Amino acid sequence: MTTAAPLKPPPPVPKAAAPVAVAKPAWTLADVTKGRRDDPYRLIVVGVEGIGKTTFAAGAPKPIFLETEDGSGRLDVARLPHVKHWNDVKHAIDLLVNETHEYQTLVIDTIDWLEPMLWSFICARDVKKNIEAYGYGKGFNVALDEWRAGFIRQLERLKPKRMNVLMLAHSFIKTFKNPQGADYDRYQLQLNEKASGALRQWCDAVLFANYETYAVKQEDNDRKGKGMSTGARFLHTERTAAWDA
């Protein structure tokens, strides 16, 4: 005679999650504001080497320099201690937010020299050998999160202090993949594309500094011209096929 196995009780029915109360916005149409806001400026100046980006920044309203490279050594400007690690940037912003001072513009010279420090920081934090160790392209996504949370969000803390932010950057020439026709070369900010896009979107303006140049052909049948410069320097404010501005 066989004995039937006892039936297992059915699994308990999970309780429905309690509804989460969604807070309604506290503002009304009475809180609508009009007119132009006098917010501090957020700018990026991109330019070729030696064009005078640091000299230009020295003319900003009461600047204080946060340097990743030695660019202001011959200028009479205020400088924070030289940045060697990513956490130095956060510490510098903390000082400007929490202490009383007269400075009106934070100059970061340069953001492309800052990028390797960010990579070193996240790799040490996440125990990765290098930025490529995250997997194809994934390390740059992790870096982008830190650019946003550890840099842009920190710079936002300067707004109540009425401090402008002026970031300097080098440019390089890269081929642009043109979806509408032939590809062509153009000047771009010397950062990873994802980081560059986030910083450019946050800023009010991106300005491009370059020398006035033109090409001269020695003979009519020459395929290429010889580059010439007048020595004049321009700060471009409008985008062209050759650069972002």
C-alpha positions in Angstrom: 0.0 0.0 0.0 1.5 3.3 -1.1 1.1 6.5 1.0 0.4 9.7 -0.9 2.9 12.4 -0.3 1.4 15.3 1.7 0.4 18.3 -0.5 2.6 21.3 -0.1 0.7 24.4 0.9 0.5 27.0 -1.8 3.0 29.8 -1.7 1.8 32.9 0.2 0.3 35.6 -2.0 2.6 38.6 -1.9 1.0 41.6 -0.4 0.4 44.5 -2.7 2.8 47.3 -2.2 1.4 50.3 -0.4 0.7 53.1 -2.8 3.4 55.8 -2.7 2.1 59.3 -2.2 3.3 61.6 -4.9 4.0 65.1 -3.7 2.2 67.7 -5.8 4.3 70.7 -6.9 4.1 73.5 -4.4 4.2 76.3 -6.9 1.3 78.0 -8.7 0.9 80.5 -11.5 1.5 83.2 -9.0 5.1 82.0 -8.8 5.8 82.6 -12.6 8.6 85.1 -13.1 9.4 87.2 -16.2 12.3 89.0 -17.6 16.0 88.4 -17.9 17.9 86.8 -15.0 21.3 88.2 -14.1 23.0 84.8 -13.6 26.7 84.3 -13.5 28.4 83.3 -16.8 29.4 79.7 -17.6 31.9 79.7 -20.5 34.3 77.5 -22.4 37.2 79.0 -24.4 38.7 76.5 -26.8 41.8 77.4 -28.8 45.0 76.3 -30.5 48.1 76.3 -28.4 49.7 79.6 -27.7 46.8 81.7 -28.8 46.4 83.4 -25.4 43.6 81.6 -23.6 45.1 82.1 -20.2 45.9 85.8 -20.8 42.3 86.3 -21.9 41.0 84.6 -18.7 43.2 86.8 -16.6 41.1 89.8 -17.8 37.9 88.2 -16.3 36.2 89.9 -13.3 38.4 89.2 -10.2 39.6 85.7 -11.4 41.1 82.9 -9.3 42.8 80.2 -11.2 42.5 76.4 -10.7 45.4 75.1 -12.7 46.1 71.6 -14.1 49.0 72.9 -16.0 51.5 75.8 -15.6 49.9 78.4 -17.8 49.7 81.5 -15.8 53.2 81.7 -14.4 54.0 85.1 -16.0 50.7 86.6 -15.2 49.8 88.6 -12.0 46.8 86.5 -11.0 45.5 84.7 -7.9 46.0 80.9 -8.0 44.8 78.0 -5.9 47.4 75.3 -5.2 48.2 73.3 -8.3 45.7 70.5 -9.0 47.3 67.0 -8.9 44.3 64.8 -8.1 40.6 64.8 -8.9 39.7 65.3 -5.3 41.7 68.6 -5.4 39.0 70.0 -7.6 36.2 69.2 -5.2 38.2 70.6 -2.3 38.9 73.9 -4.2 35.2 74.3 -5.0 34.4 73.6 -1.3 36.7 76.4 -0.3 35.1 78.9 -2.7 31.6 77.9 -1.6 32.2 77.9 2.1 34.7 80.7 2.7 34.4 84.5 2.4 36.4 85.9 -0.5 36.4 88.6 -3.2 36.8 86.4 -6.3 34.1 86.6 -9.0 35.4 84.1 -11.6 36.8 80.6 -11.3 39.1 79.9 -14.2 39.9 76.2 -14.8 43.1 76.0 -16.9 42.6 73.5 -18.6 39.8 70.9 -18.5 41.4 68.6 -21.0 44.4 68.2 -18.6 41.8 67.5 -15.9 40.3 64.5 -17.7 43.2 62.0 -17.0 42.9 62.8 -13.3 39.2 61.9 -13.5 40.0 58.7 -15.2 42.6 57.8 -12.6 40.1 58.6 -9.8 37.3 56.3 -11.1 39.7 53.5 -11.9 41.2 53.6 -8.4 37.7 53.8 -6.9 36.4 50.9 -9.0 39.6 48.9 -8.9 40.2 49.0 -12.6 43.6 48.9 -14.3 42.7 51.7 -16.8 39.7 53.3 -18.5 39.5 50.5 -21.1 39.2 47.8 -18.4 35.5 48.6 -17.9 34.8 47.2 -21.3 34.4 48.7 -24.7 33.2 52.3 -24.3 31.8 51.6 -20.8 34.6 53.5 -19.0 33.7 56.7 -20.7 30.1 56.3 -19.6 31.3 55.9 -16.0 33.5 59.0 -16.4 30.6 60.9 -17.8 28.6 60.2 -14.6 31.5 61.7 -12.6 31.7 64.7 -14.9 28.1 65.4 -14.2 27.9 64.5 -10.5 31.4 65.3 -9.3 32.2 68.3 -11.5 29.2 70.1 -13.0 27.0 69.6 -10.0 29.8 70.9 -7.8 30.3 74.0 -10.0 26.5 74.7 -9.6 27.2 75.3 -6.0 29.1 78.5 -6.9 25.9 80.1 -8.3 24.7 81.5 -5.0 28.2 83.1 -4.6 27.6 84.9 -7.9 30.8 83.4 -9.3 31.4 83.0 -13.1 33.0 79.8 -14.3 35.5 80.1 -17.2 36.9 76.8 -18.5 39.9 76.8 -20.9 40.6 73.9 -23.2 43.0 73.0 -26.0 41.7 72.0 -29.5 42.7 69.4 -31.9 41.8 68.6 -35.5 39.5 65.6 -36.1 37.7 64.3 -39.2 33.9 65.0 -38.9 31.7 62.2 -40.2 29.3 64.2 -42.3 25.9 62.4 -42.8 25.0 64.8 -45.6 28.1 64.5 -47.8 31.8 64.2 -47.8 33.7 64.1 -44.5 35.9 67.0 -43.5 38.3 68.1 -40.8 37.4 70.5 -38.0 38.7 71.8 -34.7 37.2 70.1 -31.7 37.6 70.3 -27.9 40.3 67.9 -26.8 38.1 65.7 -24.6 36.3 62.5 -24.9 33.2 63.2 -27.0 30.7 62.3 -24.3 32.5 64.6 -21.7 32.8 67.3 -24.3 29.1 67.2 -25.1 28.1 67.4 -21.4 30.3 70.4 -20.7 29.3 72.3 -23.8 25.6 71.7 -23.0 26.0 73.1 -19.5 27.8 76.2 -20.6 26.1 79.4 -21.8 28.7 79.9 -24.6 31.5 78.1 -26.3 34.1 80.4 -27.8 36.8 79.4 -30.3 40.2 81.2 -30.4 42.4 81.0 -33.4 44.8 83.0 -35.6 43.6 84.6 -38.8 44.9 82.3 -41.5 44.5 81.9 -45.2 45.9 79.7 -48.0 48.0 80.9 -50.9 48.8 78.8 -54.0 52.2 79.4 -55.5 51.0 78.1 -58.9 47.6 77.9 -60.4 47.8 74.2 -60.8 48.9 73.5 -57.2 46.6 71.1 -55.5 47.3 72.6 -52.0 47.9 76.1 -50.8 50.5 77.3 -48.3 49.1 78.4 -45.0 49.7 82.0 -44.1 48.9 84.0 -40.9 48.4 87.7 -40.4 49.2 87.3 -36.7 45.8 88.6 -35.7 43.9 86.6 -33.1 40.1 86.1 -33.2 37.6 84.8 -30.6 34.9 83.3 -32.7 31.3 83.3 -31.4 29.5 81.4 -34.2 29.7 77.8 -35.3 31.1 77.0 -38.7 32.1 73.8 -40.5 35.6 74.3 -39.1 34.8 74.7 -35.4 32.2 74.8 -32.7 31.3 78.1 -31.2 
